[in-house]
Amino acid sequence: MEVISITNENAIDFADYISEDIQSFLGREFFRGIGIVENYSDAVGALVYELMDYDSEKDVKSHIYSLGVKSDKATDFIMSEYQKHAGEEEVVQSIYESEDKDTDNRFVSHGFVSDKAESPELVICVGELEKILKSAGKRNLPPYIHTLKDVSRLQYREFLKKLLIHRQFGILEDLSYLPMSWFEAEASVCSVADNKIDGIFLIHALPSGTLLPCVFTAFGPDSKKNLGFLLLAAMQRAVQLYEDDTKIVIRRHDDKVKSLTDKLFPDKKGNQVFIGKRAEGKVNG
């Protein structure tokens, strides 16, 4: 067996082990892919992870998004290689989530400790947004709410600087590296005051068609009010642009997002998943 790096250029060769959506993450700044091949070209396993807090003074963590293997031998090989990578990247803790018991067993057999819990990801569909809008009745948006398509790259870059200063990345560790075009121009929305963006709701569409809310924040004295308008605008745009069965995956990465989803979708729960962790090195301090 041999080890190769998986990039967005060769990810298709590992399609049996990495989903189309996860493949699309490769090539981003903090994503890494480890591939295992036999006979120089036959893929037998793949692992994809993201480095968390890599651009900060915090301890680096790794979020493993995907592990797919052909055999136990391939598992041992790829996990050994991953441990080397984690050491080189100075990762102090590795984390994964999986609904699959076999995948969980593979991690546990390599030193991870796991528990079953509700996933931080909440999966809804556009049709559910339409029901909320209908029950709320017709509401008009103020004229300063625009789609991302309506603002300039300069306006966006200026607001991005503000996001970085305040470390408002949403779910994107690599927000500063992603082009404006990575987001859905007609589904993402922003509030504008004095020709400057002061609030934003960024949406990304995965190759599968699933929508991924990424950044939702606002600044200034009217920030709370504008967040409400941005949420309403994003829901309206989603209903206008996408089919009712289009999936939306909301990553409840902090208490504010969880509180909002609890209010909007009180009867919805995340799937039960295995959440595992393993210490990889010393903690700074």
Buried (B, 14 or more C-beta within 10 A) or exposed (E): BEBBEBEBEBBEBBEEBBBEBBBBBBEBBBBBBBBBBBEEEEBBBBBBBBBBEBBEEEBBBBBBBBBBBBEEBBBBBBBEBBBEBBEEBBBBBBBBBBEEEEBBBBBBEBEBEBEEEEBBBBEBBBEBBBEBBEEEEEEEBEEBBBBBEEBEEEBBEEBBEBBEEEEBBBBBBBBEEBEBEBBBEEBBBBBBBEEBBBBBBBBBBBEEEBBBBBBBBBBEEBBEBBBEBBBBBBBBBBBEBBEEEBBBBBBBEEEEBBEBBEEBBEEEEBEEBBBBBBEBBEEEE
